[in-house]
Amino acid sequence: MTDLLRHSWEIAPAEAVQIQKTLQKRVALHSLPSPPGTIAGADISSEWRGRFGVGGMVVFSWPDLQPIDESFHSGELRFPYVPGLLSFREGFLLEKAFLGLREKPDLIIFDGQGAAHPRGFGIASHLGLRLGVPSIGCAKSRLFGDAGEPPGDEKGDWRHLYSPDGREIGAVLRTRKGVKPVYVSPGHLIDIEDSVHWVLAATSRYRLPEVIRAAHRRVNEERVRRKRE
């Protein structure tokens, strides 16, 4: 029998939901055994609900945070736009981009969700499990869960994000004083506290981590370039 983790990306939404529910049980959340030597940012660029997309990963060295490798993959987005099933629409692009890297990262920060997801299986969990790499979701907006009160106003202030049944599933993190927080959740092979630590460590002057900002910029550039070809 084929391992469900190696599922096809071209499936129906109802089947995708069942895959999420099954694979979520295989996610492991624990502290990192050692600091990463490399950290990647992962992002997708597509026109709003368009069919063409580019996925990319940009790898940085740590602790100097210098870009050392990047890889991109483009293709047609065939899976429908369904909230909560983003990884089935975009995951194949990021998987191909990862496979194209010369320098495989020790940690990946995704522009998206990890455990802070209705089924505990956002794109960071899905791709982290499928690729076998520690992964974090770092999103600009909340998809699932509630923190009650917002975090303090200083950089580094954060509060736990809770599921409706009271489980800790992520964090609302202030990455810059006086700026809206980001929503951080562990994807795979990392826990909430380490996820917060490494998102902050990869963040300098801006709201989002440098690795996410670089991935976002580069996939947009690649999408424009490839559409012209």
N, C-alpha and C positions, 0 to 999 in steps of 0.2 A: 504494500500500500504506500502511495506517495505521501511524504510528510506534508501536512497541511500548511506548514510554514512556507513551503515552496509553491503556494497556490498561484494560479494564473491571475494577472491583473485585470483581465477582461471577463468580468463576471457580473451578475445582476446585483442590485443593491440589497435585496433580501439575503442573498448568500453572503455578501460582504459583512452584514451585521452578524451573522452566525459565526463567521470566521473571526471577527473581532472578539466575540464572547468566548470562543474556544482558546484563541491564542493569548488572550489577556492573562490566563491562568499560568502561562509560562514566563511572564515578565518577572524579573528578579530585581528588587529594589534594596540596595544596601550601599554602604559607604565605599568610596573608591579605595582600593588597596594601596595605591601610590599615586602621586601627582602625575598628570599627563605630560608627555613631552611635546605633544602636538595637539592642537584644538582646531576643529573645522567648523565653519558656518555653512548651513545648508538652506537654500531658498529656491523658490520657483517664480518664474515670470510668465504671465500670460495676459492676453487682453481680457477685459471683464467678460467672464463666461464665454470666452472664445475657445476655439478648438486647438490652437497651436500654443505649445508651451516649451519653455527651456528650464531645465533643472540644473543646479550647479552646486558644487562644494568648493570652498576655498580653504586651504589648510594653512595654519599659522604655527610657527614655532612657539614654544613656551619656555621661559617666561618673557622673552623679548617681544613677543607678538609681531613677528615679521612674516609676511606671506611667503610660503615656500612651494606651494603647488596649487593647482586648480584644475577642475575638470567639469565639462558641461555635456548635457545630452538634450536634444530637442525631439519633439514628436507630437503626434496628434493626441489630444485629450479626449478619449472616447467614453470614459465613465462619466455619468451625469453629475452635475453639481448638486450634491446632497450634503447638508450640514451634518457633521459627525462622521462622514465617510471620505474626508479629504485625501487620506493616504491612498485610497484606491483610484482616485483621479490623477494624483501627481506622483505617487510613490515610485512608479517604474522609471520616471525620469531621474529621480535622485539615486535610485539603485544603480542605474547605468553610469551616472556621473561618479559615484563612489568607485565602481569597478575600473573606471578610467584613470584614477589617481595613481601616481607613482609612489607618493608618500601617504600611506594609509593613516588616518588620524587615530589618536588614542581616546579622543572624546569628540562628539559631534553635538553642536547646539543648533537645533532646528527652529526656524521661524514658524511656530505652531505649538500644539499642545502635546503633552505626554499623558500622565495619569489624570490630569484635570480635564476629563472627557466623560461624556455620559456612560460609556462602557469601559472607562479606564484604559483606553487604547488609542490615543491620538497618534499623529504621524511620527512623533519622536519615539513612542513605544513600539510602533509597528516596524519602523525602519531600524531602530536600534536592535530589536529582537532578530529581525531578518538578516541584518549585517553582522550581528554579534559584536557590536561596539557600544560602550557606554554612551548614553544619549540623554539630552535635556531638551525640553520644549520651552521656548521663550516667546510669548505672544504679546502683542500690543493690546489685546482686548480679552475679556473673560468669555469663555465658552460655557463653563460648568463650575459649580461650586460657589461658596460664599465665605467671605472673610469677616463678615460682621462690620467692624470698623476699618477704615483705611489705615495703612501704616503711617508712622511718623513722617515728618517732612524732610528729614536728613537722609543723605545718601547712605544706603546700607540698611535703613529701617525696613522691616518686613513683618508680615503677619501670615499665619497659616491660612490656607484656603481649605475649606471643609466641604465634603460631599453632603447631600441632604440627610444621610444617615449618620453623620458625625465623624467620618473618617478623614484623616489628614491626607490631602491629595496634591497639595502644591503650596505655593506662596505668592502673595502679592508683595512685590519688591520695589522699593524706591531706589532707582539707579542714579538719580541726579536730584539735587535739592530743588524743590519747588516745581518739579516736572511730574507728569502723570506716571504712576507706577507701571511695571510690566508684570505679566502673569507667568510664573515659572513653575514647571512641574517636571519631576523625574520621568524619563522615558524608559530606560532599561539599564541595569547594572550600576545604578547610582541612587542615592536617596535625596530627600528634600533638602536637607541641610547642605550637602555637598553641591547640589544643583544651584542653590542660592550663592554659595561661595564662588563657584566657577563662573557663573553669569556676572557677578560683580568683578571678579578678577579680570574678565575679558572686556570690561566696560571702562572707558576712560572719560571723555568729555561729553558724551552724548547719552541719550536715553537707552539705546540698544547696544548690545555688545559689539565690539569692533568686527568680530568674525561674521556676525549677522549683517552688519552694514556693508561689509565688503562683498559678501555673497549676493546681497540684494542689488548692489550697484552693478556687479559683473553679469548677473543673469539678465538684467534689463538691457545692458549693452549687447549681450549676445543675442537676445531676442530680436532687437532692432537690426543687428547685422545680418542674422540668418534670414529674416523676412525679406531683406533686400536681395539676397542671393537667388 
